[in-house]
Amino acid sequence: MRKLFLPAVLICSLCFLTNAAEKQLSSSISIKAPGNKAITYALKSDNNGNLTAQEKLPLTIEQKITETDGHTRISVALTAQETVYYNFGQIYSLPEMLHDDCEFYMPGFWYHRNMRSPKEAPSFHTSDSWQVREDRLSTPLTGVYNNKTGDYYTVLREDRFADECLAQHTSGEIILSGKTSIGFTGFRNIEGNSALVFGFPYHEAPKTYIRKLTLIPPAQAFEKLEKGERRQLTWEVCKSNATNYAGFVTDVWNYSFDKLSPKTVDTGYDTGKAKEVLSNFFVESYVDKYDLKYYSGVHMRTDDCMSTGSVEVGFVGRVLLNAFNALEYGEANNRANLIKSANAIFDSYLLHGFTPNGFFREFVDYTHNNETDIYSIRRQSEATFAVLNYLQYEKSKGRKHPEWETKTKQILDNFLKVQKEDGSFPRKFKDNFEVADISGGSTPSATLPLTMAYSYFKNKNYLESAKKTAVYLEKELISKSDYFSSTLDANCEDKESSLYASTALYYLSFVTKGKEREHYIDLCKEAAYFCLSWYYMWDVPFAQGQMLGDVGLKSRGWGNVSVENNHIDVFIFEFATILDWLAKERNEPRFTGFSSVIKTSMLQLMPVKGHMFDIAKTGYYPEVVQHTNWDYGKNGKGFYNDIFAPGWTVASLWQMLSPDRVSDYFKAAK
């Protein structure tokens, strides 16, 4: 066996199970005496179902294995004979799964081999074997998929996740100060074959990921059991087959949903109340002292929420979408101040918001008197999307904006110029159309405004361009199950690529018919499963003293962000609506169930007087929610980073709370 992990190798000896599958399961336990290096003992099974070592251990280990229809349930009970500090691990070897033939899956964290991610983040660039804390994952599960045979195995932890404790260290051998429910899961290359690895408490190897692009030496935690104390652990290993990696991810998501059965979260917020709270962001964040007027929503501090000189049209700023939201809400609720500020923002962008060649000025920093001269298809698309919503709304009110229509046509024509023959859009480019980043992962963001523009302007060139994006999405993202580089502050596997892919195909369904539309719906559904895989099925535990735990945050329904950015957030926009739509179009009731979880759970941290959740102002919804042992630079698990961008969080939740907006747009544009 290759010795991959330090400081404590999980030494294993094979014990052959008496169940029908006769799988090879090996076990070990590391025992630590305070102030001394841990000693790891190989375990073997005796005839009574106990795991024993050659040496006498300070605890007994009972193991029960049952198998039903390809599901192998492994139950382990550890009982201390005297005070003991331990870390227990198991390896489920897969002799028919050559490691070179396999790809891997840890929901919301690992896809294929994470080769889109840099070597500074978990990936095959650093090692072909990884095990991580369970709270990094949207489901505490690891899967191994054989590309040649279609066979796959998964291991799912089934215990009650109730406890967490603060740890003094982030690497090395760590004696825990209290109880945790967090174990570890992962995969390993053992002499050329894949294996599932899992155990308790957590043991991360060969590295542990503590902040953006920062890997440090491994961490192995040791739980204390007092004499007579007992710890029960349960895992389920499943074997099945799928036609491809996408089918594998789909099957595993459905299995996980059925197993974990996530429930809605009662927050007490309906749509009206939630929007009323969020609307305070439009009031307090408005800045009108520069040529561009805006709602300040980026580069802000959570502890004061003071407006900054930074303004951004898309991505984390979403200034124009928030202006549209404020205008629509202001007119519906007789809020003259919101109507005035929203119109001022649109007027200022019409006069001062464009580059010489007609792109949006994406990011301007008035504090330091600079702005970006590298533009992105994502921000440009999101700004154009907002303006088209605005134009359709204004048209419905009998108000015309020919100058805005001219500007919008110009930027859409610019889109056609930068689009590649294969249908993709470069991720980044300059005002002179010179490509700065050829990556096509952000392509689906452009599909939204192109379909909307076709409906609004009746220009078939926009529809043809949108359909070309669908060709690219099907060929390069969906058929390869490769969703990457949509988020602009990372270059890796991410949630937003799959979310945008699914959303793009949803939009195309409004402007197509017959078999073509049905094909887009099928592609939308396939991409949706990958997006769903990023969203938490379970509630990670927090320690007392970690704010998110103290306020009772339930992580189910929140989405992890990317391999690089290992935190949860409320990026959702239209996706919950898409799930409800797909549930009807393709008879997928699980989608409706999980959509309900998302729509309730994401409103938990609504900052209002008396319940501010460590945010300084009402309605400034938090962004970087640090739910695992990782931080963006400040504060760590159970808290936020000190800098945040409520511009996009408000816009995302507002779109979620407006489920008829997209369908109403296309109906009105007919």
Secondary structure, 3 states (H helix, E strand, C coil): CCCCCCCCCCCCCEEECCCCCCCEEEEEEEECCCCCCCEEEEEEECCCCEEECCCCCCEEEEEEEEEECCEEEEEEEEEECCCEEEEEEEEEEEEEEEHHHEEEEECCCEEECCCCCCCCCCCCCCCCCEEEEHHHCCCCEEEEEECCCCEEEEEEECCCCCCCCCCCCCCEEEECCCCCCCCEEEEEEECCEEEEEEEECCEEECCEEEECCEEECCEEEEEEECCCCEEEEEEEEEEEECCCHHHHHHHHHHHHHHHHCCCCCCCCCCHHHHHHHHHHHHHHCEECCCCCCEECCCCEECCCCCCCCEEECCCCCCHHHHHHHHHHHHHHCCCHHHHHHHHHHHHHHHHHCECCCCCECCEEECCCCEECCEEEHHHHHHHHHHHHHHHHHHHHCCCCCHHHHHHHHHHHHHHHHHCCCCCCCCCEEECCCCEEECCCCCCHHHHHHHHHHHHHHCCHHHHHHHHHHHHHHHHHHHCCCCCECCCCCCCCEEHHHHHHHHHHHHHHHCCCCHHHHHHHHHHHHHHHHHHHCCECCCCCCCCCCCHHHHCCCCCCCCEECECCCCCEECCCCCHHHHHHHHHHHCCCHHHHHHHHHHHHHCCCCCCECCECCCCCCCCCCCCCEECCCCECCCCCCCEECCEECHHHHHHHHHHHCCCCHHHHHHHHHC
